[in-house]
Structure formats: structure tokens, C-alpha cells
Amino acid sequence: MPAENAPVAGNLDDDDYPAYTMGRAADVLGITPAFLRALGEAELITPLRSEGGHRRYSRQQLRRAARARELVDQGTPIEAACRIISLEDQLDDALRLNRQMRRKLDADGANT
């Protein structure tokens, strides 16, 4: 079933589903809408837009925003916080790929 026809309840388990309005996201995180807009301007998160043009955020985006807030609260400038988070994400991806490749190599070695 195409995503646009998927039941809404099924989307609630999807970390990438834009379920949160800007106001609700700000409330959940204890931040201001301006902080969320700044994260968007810094291209750390790119909210989806509703048909009416309102920003919508996913849980995955909220986690990134929470991490940014943590770094900013520690005195890190917002631009640097966004770069740190991007680098952390790249490292996580590289480590995940490394684990997958090691498992594949181990499996190939066991089959030889």
C-alpha cells in the first residue's frame, strides 16, 4: 500500500512520520519554535509541510533537536552543535556499515 494510503495508526510507530506540529514539538522538548526554525535554517532538520504549509516534525527529528539543545545548553554555538550532530550521525552510519561488512565476511569465511 502506498505511504499516502497507509493507515494513520500504522504511521505512529514510524520514527520518520511527521506527527508533531511545531508548537507540540517545542512543548515536548521544552524549547521555543524559534529554536526549531534555527535548526531548520542550519539544515539539521528539515520538517515536512502540511497541506496548509505548517511545519511537521518526526520523532527522529525531535531526537536530533533534543541533542542540539543539549549541546547548546553546554555552551556550543548552534552551528557547531549542528555540525557535531551531523558528524555523530555519519559515524553511526559508518560503524553500522562496518558491523554489517564484518558479519558478511565472517559468514563468507564460515562457508568456505
C-alpha angles and dihedrals in degrees: 000000000000115000093245089058096043116118112264092230089059090054092058090075091051112099089205096052109113097231100146128080117217092256094048092046091051091048093048092051097038092237135117126261086241089062090053090049090050090053088052092049089050087051093236091124130015111201119210117240125236120227086267091054097254120144117252124192133202127219089252089056090047090055090052091048091049090052090050090051090051091053094044090050087055090056101265114142112246094245091052091045090054091049091049091052092048090051091047089053091049090050092049090051092048092049091049091050090047091053091049092050092048091051090049092048091047091049092047090049092050091052094052 
